[in-house]
């Protein structure tokens, strides 16, 4: 059986119109709510990222998370989300963290 390499189970780096990979980005998460925004490439379908250094909280419903309210994303964990979910996401560092967290993200196409 033949397999298609362009499949959600096997995503590839999102490419710009000149066939170069979209640059990865880093987001610093502190005590003020921040998000990735809408700056994703038109070819992007999925984003993959990992939470580094400190735990963060996240919401997708348009409300800002707080240090104690929101989905807990644990430092050292990796996630793959739909572009729409990543666009809507807002992050804040967990209230018990003593330093900023870093989220490192790469864009994927299928």
Backbone as a chain_set.jsonl record, in Angstrom:
{"seq": "XXXXXXXXXXXXXXXXXXXXXXXXXXXXXXXXXXXXXXXXXXXXXXXXXXXXXXXXXXXXXXXXXXXXXXXXXXXXXXXXXXXXXXXXXXXXXXXXXXXXXXXXXXXXXX", "coords": {"N": [[0.843, -1.181, 0.0], [0.579, 2.172, -0.847], [1.807, 5.178, 0.645], [0.914, 8.48, 1.41], [2.988, 11.239, 1.734], [2.179, 13.719, 2.462], [0.302, 14.328, 4.859], [-1.793, 14.563, 7.747], [-0.766, 12.976, 9.833], [1.88, 12.96, 9.338], [3.199, 15.641, 9.363], [4.775, 18.466, 7.706], [7.395, 20.969, 7.668], [6.172, 24.248, 7.438], [6.163, 26.099, 4.447], [7.383, 29.1, 2.915], [6.408, 31.202, 0.127], [8.642, 31.166, -1.504], [9.742, 28.697, -1.168], [11.297, 28.362, 1.14], [11.732, 27.411, 4.532], [9.397, 28.436, 7.026], [10.361, 30.601, 9.566], [11.092, 29.552, 12.891], [9.63, 30.574, 16.026], [9.992, 32.355, 19.115], [8.432, 32.813, 22.214], [8.157, 34.839, 24.967], [6.896, 34.331, 28.15], [5.371, 35.954, 30.727], [4.147, 37.728, 33.552], [2.042, 39.019, 32.396], [-0.647, 38.579, 30.17], [-0.051, 36.976, 27.058], [0.08, 36.209, 23.518], [0.398, 34.2, 20.492], [-0.604, 35.563, 18.355], [-1.743, 36.598, 15.064], [0.079, 36.079, 13.109], [0.744, 33.902, 11.497], [1.948, 31.88, 8.775], [0.354, 31.631, 5.565], [0.296, 29.042, 4.544], [0.38, 27.432, 6.727], [-0.947, 24.871, 8.757], [-0.883, 23.401, 11.094], [0.621, 23.937, 14.319], [3.531, 23.32, 16.17], [4.834, 23.165, 19.404], [6.9, 23.728, 22.297], [6.919, 24.007, 25.847], [9.095, 25.756, 27.794], [11.269, 26.009, 30.618], [9.368, 27.141, 32.674], [6.082, 26.387, 34.051], [3.023, 27.19, 32.326], [-0.171, 28.867, 32.015], [-3.129, 28.639, 29.999], [-5.638, 29.959, 27.792], [-8.335, 29.724, 25.411], [-10.642, 31.004, 24.815], [-10.965, 33.716, 24.392], [-10.786, 35.123, 26.723], [-8.471, 36.383, 29.146], [-5.95, 34.357, 30.603], [-5.089, 33.653, 34.038], [-2.602, 33.545, 36.65], [-3.581, 31.452, 38.11], [-5.824, 30.48, 36.843], [-6.891, 28.736, 34.049], [-5.91, 26.458, 31.402], [-3.412, 24.203, 32.323], [-0.185, 24.103, 31.128], [2.538, 22.192, 31.103], [5.939, 22.716, 31.893], [8.511, 21.504, 29.807], [6.931, 19.943, 28.26], [5.536, 19.026, 25.052], [3.447, 20.219, 22.391], [0.969, 19.945, 19.797], [-0.995, 21.876, 17.841], [-3.953, 22.945, 16.063], [-3.894, 25.625, 13.684], [-5.84, 27.633, 14.103], [-6.505, 27.295, 16.804], [-4.052, 27.886, 17.998], [-3.816, 30.561, 17.228], [-5.859, 31.746, 18.698], [-5.004, 31.338, 21.286], [-3.987, 32.404, 24.533], [-1.453, 33.125, 26.854], [-0.039, 32.861, 30.156], [2.369, 33.056, 32.753], [2.53, 30.521, 35.255], [1.333, 31.142, 38.541], [3.053, 30.433, 40.638], [5.546, 30.404, 39.572], [8.894, 31.587, 39.387], [10.36, 32.772, 37.451], [10.417, 33.878, 34.002], [8.682, 32.035, 31.422], [9.456, 30.253, 28.41], [8.146, 29.798, 25.214], [8.626, 27.82, 22.474], [8.073, 27.734, 19.078], [7.126, 26.095, 16.027], [5.955, 26.194, 12.673], [3.715, 24.142, 10.778], [2.793, 22.326, 7.816], [0.419, 20.302, 6.006]], "CA": [[0.0, 0.0, 0.0], [1.348, 3.42, -0.932], [1.487, 6.182, 1.648], [1.101, 9.87, 1.011], [3.799, 11.927, 2.744], [1.493, 14.934, 2.888], [-0.787, 13.76, 5.652], [-1.717, 15.113, 9.105], [0.062, 12.173, 10.727], [3.263, 13.229, 8.992], [3.275, 17.045, 8.922], [6.053, 18.981, 7.248], [7.587, 22.381, 7.97], [5.446, 25.161, 6.566], [7.078, 26.798, 3.546], [7.01, 30.379, 2.331], [6.202, 31.105, -1.318], [9.926, 30.915, -2.173], [10.142, 27.342, -0.761], [12.127, 28.307, 2.333], [10.937, 27.106, 5.72], [8.984, 29.546, 7.878], [11.221, 30.644, 10.751], [10.505, 29.261, 14.191], [9.559, 31.768, 16.849], [10.073, 32.19, 20.554], [7.515, 33.7, 22.927], [8.455, 34.943, 26.387], [5.642, 34.386, 28.914], [5.623, 36.541, 32.037], [2.956, 37.916, 34.385], [1.001, 39.65, 31.578], [-1.128, 37.652, 29.154], [0.485, 37.141, 25.711], [-0.306, 35.165, 22.575], [1.15, 34.137, 19.24], [-1.18, 36.503, 17.407], [-2.24, 36.057, 13.797], [1.172, 36.226, 12.156], [1.127, 32.626, 10.917], [2.03, 31.777, 7.327], [-0.879, 31.18, 4.923], [0.392, 27.599, 4.318], [0.401, 26.731, 8.01], [-2.155, 24.167, 9.181], [-0.632, 23.01, 12.476], [1.817, 24.472, 14.968], [4.061, 22.475, 17.229], [5.629, 24.002, 20.307], [7.186, 23.189, 23.619], [6.968, 24.971, 26.949], [10.405, 25.615, 28.422], [11.652, 26.745, 31.828], [8.334, 27.268, 33.714], [4.714, 26.054, 33.656], [2.172, 28.313, 31.939], [-1.611, 28.619, 31.892], [-3.571, 29.033, 28.665], [-7.081, 29.973, 27.471], [-8.629, 29.917, 23.983], [-12.01, 31.523, 24.7], [-10.961, 35.168, 24.295], [-10.476, 35.69, 28.037], [-7.073, 36.255, 29.551], [-5.696, 33.461, 31.731], [-4.389, 34.227, 35.186], [-1.626, 32.601, 37.181], [-4.265, 30.319, 38.742], [-6.987, 30.079, 36.035], [-6.576, 28.393, 32.668], [-5.353, 25.117, 31.223], [-2.012, 24.141, 32.726], [0.76, 23.523, 30.184], [3.674, 21.9, 31.964], [7.281, 22.905, 31.323], [9.103, 20.263, 29.326], [5.958, 19.236, 27.424], [5.363, 19.485, 23.676], [2.052, 20.227, 21.955], [0.687, 20.239, 18.398], [-2.335, 22.445, 17.763], [-4.479, 23.551, 14.851], [-3.512, 27.045, 13.599], [-6.889, 28.445, 14.721], [-6.368, 27.182, 18.257], [-2.846, 28.634, 18.37], [-4.099, 31.981, 17.033], [-6.734, 32.192, 19.786], [-4.4, 31.059, 22.592], [-3.329, 33.427, 25.354], [-0.652, 32.454, 27.867], [0.543, 33.6, 31.274], [3.144, 32.112, 33.552], [1.846, 30.04, 36.458], [1.566, 32.09, 39.633], [4.145, 30.029, 41.532], [6.826, 30.471, 38.866], [9.722, 32.716, 39.809], [11.029, 33.321, 36.268], [9.612, 33.792, 32.784], [8.694, 30.81, 30.625], [9.662, 30.444, 26.986], [7.458, 28.861, 24.337], [9.302, 27.797, 21.181], [7.054, 27.266, 18.15], [7.4, 25.911, 14.608], [4.734, 26.061, 11.874], [3.672, 22.935, 9.965], [1.745, 22.146, 6.803], [0.065, 18.884, 5.864]], "C": [[0.887, 1.243, 0.0], [0.881, 4.397, 0.133], [1.774, 7.564, 1.095], [1.903, 10.566, 2.098], [3.177, 13.234, 3.197], [0.202, 14.504, 3.562], [-0.675, 14.307, 7.066], [-0.881, 14.287, 10.08], [1.545, 12.418, 10.501], [3.396, 14.668, 8.5], [4.689, 17.419, 8.511], [6.167, 20.436, 7.648], [6.815, 23.226, 6.975], [6.449, 25.964, 5.746], [6.512, 28.134, 3.099], [6.878, 30.2, 0.819], [7.499, 30.842, -2.082], [10.547, 29.585, -1.746], [11.147, 27.285, 0.38], [11.22, 28.111, 3.546], [10.605, 28.379, 6.492], [9.822, 29.487, 9.154], [10.44, 30.284, 12.009], [10.476, 30.546, 15.002], [9.567, 31.411, 18.325], [9.177, 33.227, 21.212], [7.87, 33.673, 24.403], [7.147, 35.16, 27.146], [5.952, 34.826, 30.334], [4.304, 36.648, 32.804], [1.843, 38.671, 33.67], [0.627, 38.672, 30.466], [-0.566, 37.992, 27.771], [0.005, 35.996, 24.829], [0.586, 35.188, 21.352], [0.649, 35.175, 18.247], [-1.603, 35.823, 16.123], [-1.165, 36.069, 12.719], [1.613, 34.909, 11.528], [1.103, 32.676, 9.392], [0.725, 31.218, 6.764], [-0.873, 29.665, 4.707], [0.325, 26.779, 5.597], [-0.959, 26.127, 8.327], [-2.055, 23.83, 10.667], [0.564, 23.786, 13.016], [2.255, 23.477, 16.032], [4.943, 23.356, 18.1], [5.917, 23.256, 21.59], [7.284, 24.323, 24.615], [8.275, 24.72, 27.693], [10.466, 26.429, 29.712], [10.612, 26.74, 32.949], [6.981, 26.823, 33.159], [3.959, 27.321, 33.264], [0.71, 27.876, 31.98], [-2.071, 29.227, 30.576], [-5.094, 29.023, 28.588], [-7.233, 30.244, 25.985], [-9.957, 30.619, 23.756], [-12.096, 33.04, 24.6], [-10.686, 35.86, 25.616], [-8.994, 35.51, 28.335], [-6.945, 35.23, 30.667], [-5.093, 34.249, 32.887], [-3.381, 33.198, 35.663], [-2.254, 31.376, 37.805], [-5.448, 29.801, 37.938], [-6.573, 29.88, 34.584], [-6.022, 26.982, 32.607], [-3.868, 25.157, 31.548], [-1.194, 23.435, 31.645], [2.095, 23.4, 30.919], [4.996, 22.088, 31.226], [7.88, 21.553, 30.959], [8.169, 19.453, 28.445], [5.882, 19.856, 26.038], [3.905, 19.327, 23.28], [1.99, 20.473, 20.451], [-0.769, 20.659, 18.318], [-2.67, 22.874, 16.339], [-4.116, 25.039, 14.864], [-4.557, 27.946, 14.262], [-6.804, 28.446, 16.238], [-5.161, 27.981, 18.736], [-3.059, 30.139, 18.238], [-4.914, 32.535, 18.194], [-6.083, 32.093, 21.167], [-3.776, 32.296, 23.232], [-2.661, 32.7, 26.515], [-0.241, 33.421, 28.969], [1.33, 32.59, 32.101], [2.362, 31.751, 34.814], [2.263, 30.889, 37.651], [2.728, 31.708, 40.54], [5.516, 30.088, 40.865], [7.593, 31.717, 39.304], [10.463, 33.364, 38.646], [10.117, 33.153, 35.063], [9.736, 32.419, 32.137], [8.964, 31.19, 29.176], [8.873, 29.381, 26.24], [8.15, 28.956, 22.984], [8.408, 27.084, 20.182], [7.584, 27.135, 16.734], [6.074, 25.668, 13.882], [4.843, 24.858, 10.941], [2.58, 22.998, 8.921], [1.48, 20.658, 6.673], [-0.02, 18.509, 4.409]], "O": [[1.84, 1.333, 0.775], [-0.3, 4.436, 0.479], [2.764, 7.776, 0.395], [1.537, 10.494, 3.271], [3.596, 13.803, 4.205], [-0.838, 14.342, 2.925], [0.439, 14.502, 7.551], [-0.344, 14.829, 11.047], [2.371, 12.121, 11.365], [3.681, 14.885, 7.323], [5.663, 16.78, 8.908], [5.159, 21.08, 7.939], [6.816, 22.93, 5.78], [7.453, 26.447, 6.27], [5.302, 28.278, 2.924], [7.21, 29.136, 0.296], [7.454, 30.342, -3.205], [11.743, 29.369, -1.94], [11.793, 26.254, 0.572], [10.085, 28.588, 3.574], [11.432, 29.285, 6.598], [9.968, 28.42, 9.75], [9.28, 30.664, 12.168], [11.205, 31.494, 14.707], [9.196, 30.306, 18.72], [9.166, 34.389, 20.808], [7.883, 32.609, 25.023], [6.379, 36.066, 26.821], [6.697, 34.162, 31.054], [3.452, 35.765, 32.714], [0.802, 38.941, 34.27], [1.496, 38.015, 29.892], [-0.597, 39.149, 27.353], [-0.421, 34.951, 25.322], [1.422, 36.077, 21.192], [1.407, 35.62, 17.385], [-1.801, 34.608, 16.094], [-1.485, 36.068, 11.531], [2.75, 34.805, 11.068], [0.33, 33.427, 8.798], [0.063, 30.414, 7.422], [-1.942, 29.055, 4.688], [0.225, 25.553, 5.543], [-1.991, 26.783, 8.187], [-3.031, 23.96, 11.406], [1.417, 24.237, 12.251], [1.424, 22.87, 16.708], [5.702, 24.186, 17.599], [5.253, 22.273, 21.919], [7.674, 25.442, 24.282], [8.529, 23.611, 28.163], [9.771, 27.435, 29.85], [10.94, 26.369, 34.075], [6.754, 26.873, 31.951], [4.221, 28.396, 33.803], [0.397, 26.685, 31.98], [-1.491, 30.199, 30.09], [-5.758, 28.203, 29.222], [-6.392, 30.897, 25.368], [-10.36, 30.811, 22.608], [-13.186, 33.6, 24.71], [-10.385, 37.054, 25.639], [-8.353, 34.589, 27.829], [-7.755, 35.232, 31.594], [-4.642, 35.382, 32.713], [-3.322, 32.091, 35.127], [-1.578, 30.369, 38.018], [-6.032, 28.781, 38.305], [-5.972, 30.764, 33.973], [-5.704, 26.383, 33.635], [-3.152, 26.05, 31.095], [-1.486, 22.292, 31.292], [2.697, 24.402, 31.305], [5.145, 21.67, 30.078], [7.768, 20.585, 31.712], [8.551, 18.399, 27.936], [6.129, 21.049, 25.863], [3.211, 18.43, 23.759], [2.865, 21.136, 19.894], [-1.667, 19.9, 18.681], [-1.784, 23.13, 15.524], [-4.037, 25.647, 15.932], [-4.195, 28.924, 14.916], [-7.008, 29.477, 16.879], [-5.23, 28.671, 19.754], [-2.542, 30.911, 19.046], [-4.689, 33.665, 18.628], [-6.566, 32.705, 22.119], [-3.133, 33.111, 22.571], [-3.233, 31.774, 27.089], [-0.111, 34.626, 28.751], [0.989, 31.408, 32.139], [1.629, 32.573, 35.364], [3.418, 31.304, 37.753], [3.334, 32.586, 41.156], [6.534, 29.851, 41.515], [7.002, 32.767, 39.556], [11.121, 34.39, 38.824], [9.16, 32.379, 35.099], [10.749, 31.734, 32.28], [8.723, 32.327, 28.772], [8.923, 28.202, 26.591], [8.253, 30.04, 22.41], [8.02, 25.939, 20.414], [8.389, 27.951, 16.284], [5.179, 25.013, 14.418], [5.906, 24.581, 10.384], [1.557, 23.651, 9.122], [2.247, 19.843, 7.185], [-0.306, 17.356, 4.085]]}, "num_chains": 1, "name": "protein.A"}
